[in-house]
């Protein structure tokens, strides 16, 4: 999965701003104050985006970039749910920030009913691959219960429903990836 920033297109048009495209654009004062990012120490989306900034600016300069964002007015939240559903202007809470660190597939949530347009865009050059997974740890207190949970997650009932409701998880991907890796042996 990738975690670039997603922006709300109408906001930029109404403020006579071009849509941001790069990390450097996001650090400009006119954009930084519009950004809600995620704390990399409390959330994997934030960690992935921080790693993208490390990759772009280097290990010795990425923290200066984050300081510039905060100085410019960017908000740093503790997690994706707060950032997207509360602070993001196209999220459920209709927040005040039109740029958010989110999934590359987030624009699909804002596609018009006729499928002809979306009000958001992904900044793919600010992305970093992230893989989410589940497993049973060696030495777990309840390995049978953990395996039962994994089996349920890989079941058509769960994984099939999840892939229909969560657009960043293509249908069957969870089951195929887990079985292909040889790490999980679901019952049935």
C-alpha positions in Angstrom: 0.0 0.0 0.0 1.2 3.5 -0.6 0.6 6.5 1.6 0.8 9.8 -0.3 -1.0 13.0 0.5 -4.4 13.4 -1.0 -5.8 16.9 -1.8 -9.2 18.3 -2.3 -9.3 19.9 -5.7 -12.0 22.6 -5.3 -10.1 24.2 -2.4 -7.2 25.1 -4.6 -9.3 26.5 -7.3 -11.2 28.7 -4.9 -7.9 30.1 -3.4 -6.3 30.6 -6.8 -3.6 28.0 -5.9 -2.3 25.3 -8.2 -2.7 21.8 -6.8 0.5 20.7 -4.9 2.5 18.0 -6.6 5.7 17.5 -4.7 7.1 17.4 -1.2 8.6 20.8 -1.9 5.2 22.2 -2.8 3.8 20.9 0.5 6.4 22.8 2.5 5.5 26.2 1.0 3.6 28.3 3.6 0.5 28.5 1.4 0.2 24.7 1.4 1.8 23.6 4.7 -1.1 25.3 6.6 -3.5 23.2 4.6 -1.8 19.8 5.5 -2.8 17.3 8.1 0.0 14.7 8.5 0.3 11.8 10.9 2.7 11.2 13.7 5.2 8.6 12.6 5.7 7.3 16.1 2.1 6.4 16.7 0.8 5.4 13.3 2.1 3.3 10.4 0.7 5.7 7.7 2.7 8.4 9.4 5.8 6.2 9.6 5.4 5.3 5.9 5.2 9.0 4.9 8.1 9.8 7.1 10.1 7.1 5.3 9.1 8.7 2.0 10.5 12.0 3.3 13.7 10.3 4.4 14.0 8.7 0.9 13.4 12.1 -0.8 15.5 14.4 1.5 17.9 12.0 3.0 18.5 10.8 6.6 20.2 14.1 7.5 17.6 16.5 6.1 14.2 14.9 6.5 13.6 16.2 10.0 14.3 19.8 8.8 11.5 19.2 6.3 9.0 18.1 9.0 10.0 21.1 11.1 9.3 23.3 8.1 5.8 21.8 7.7 5.0 22.3 11.4 6.4 25.9 11.3 4.2 26.5 8.2 1.1 25.4 10.1 0.7 21.7 9.2 -1.2 19.7 11.8 0.3 16.4 13.0 -2.3 14.0 14.4 -1.9 10.7 16.2 -3.5 8.5 13.6 -5.1 8.1 10.2 -8.7 8.0 11.5 -8.3 11.3 13.2 -6.5 12.9 10.2 -8.9 11.6 7.5 -12.2 11.4 9.2 -11.9 14.4 11.5 -9.4 16.9 10.0 -9.5 16.3 6.3 -12.0 18.6 4.5 -13.3 15.7 2.3 -13.5 13.3 5.2 -16.5 12.4 7.3 -16.0 15.3 9.7 -15.5 17.9 6.9 -12.5 19.3 8.7 -10.4 22.3 7.9 -7.5 20.7 6.2 -7.7 20.0 2.4 -4.5 18.0 2.2 -4.1 14.8 4.2 -1.6 11.9 4.4 -3.7 8.9 3.3 -3.9 5.9 1.0 -3.2 6.3 -2.6 -6.7 4.9 -3.2 -8.4 7.5 -1.1 -9.6 9.5 -4.2 -11.8 6.6 -5.1 -13.9 7.4 -2.0 -14.8 10.8 -3.5 -15.8 9.7 -6.9 -19.0 11.3 -8.1 -22.2 9.1 -8.3 -21.9 8.9 -12.1 -18.2 7.9 -11.8 -17.1 10.7 -14.0 -15.0 12.7 -11.5 -13.4 12.8 -8.1 -12.9 15.8 -5.8 -9.5 14.6 -4.6 -6.2 13.6 -6.1 -3.2 11.5 -4.9 0.3 13.0 -5.0 2.0 9.7 -5.9 5.5 11.2 -5.9 5.1 11.6 -2.1 4.3 7.9 -1.5 6.1 5.0 0.2 5.1 1.4 0.0 3.6 0.0 3.2 2.4 -3.6 3.8 0.0 -4.4 6.5 -0.2 -7.9 7.8 -1.3 -10.1 10.7 0.4 -13.2 12.2 0.7 -15.4 15.2 3.9 -14.7 17.1 6.2 -17.5 18.3 5.7 -18.0 22.0 2.2 -16.4 21.9 0.1 -17.1 25.0 -2.8 -18.4 22.9 -1.4 -19.7 19.5 -4.6 -21.7 18.7 -6.8 -18.6 19.3 -4.4 -16.5 17.2 -4.5 -19.1 14.4 -8.3 -19.2 14.6 -8.3 -15.4 14.1 -6.0 -15.6 11.1 -8.1 -18.3 9.6 -11.2 -16.1 10.1 -9.4 -13.1 8.5 -8.5 -15.2 5.5 -12.0 -16.6 5.1 -14.2 -15.6 2.2 -16.6 -14.2 4.8 -14.1 -11.7 6.2 -11.6 -11.1 3.4 -14.2 -11.0 0.8 -16.3 -8.5 2.7 -13.2 -6.4 3.6 -12.1 -6.3 0.0 -15.6 -5.0 -1.1 -15.8 -2.4 1.6 -12.2 -1.2 1.6 -11.0 -0.1 -1.8 -7.3 -0.2 -1.0 -7.6 -4.0 -0.6 -8.3 -5.6 -4.0 -10.6 -8.7 -3.8 -8.8 -11.8 -2.7 -5.5 -10.1 -2.2 -5.3 -10.9 1.5 -5.8 -14.6 1.0 -3.6 -14.8 -2.0 -0.7 -12.9 -0.5 -0.8 -14.8 2.8 -1.0 -18.2 1.1 1.6 -17.2 -1.5 4.1 -16.3 1.2 3.7 -19.7 2.8 3.4 -18.1 6.2 -0.3 -18.9 6.9 -2.0 -22.2 6.5 -5.8 -21.5 6.9 -8.0 -24.3 7.8 -10.5 -25.6 5.2 
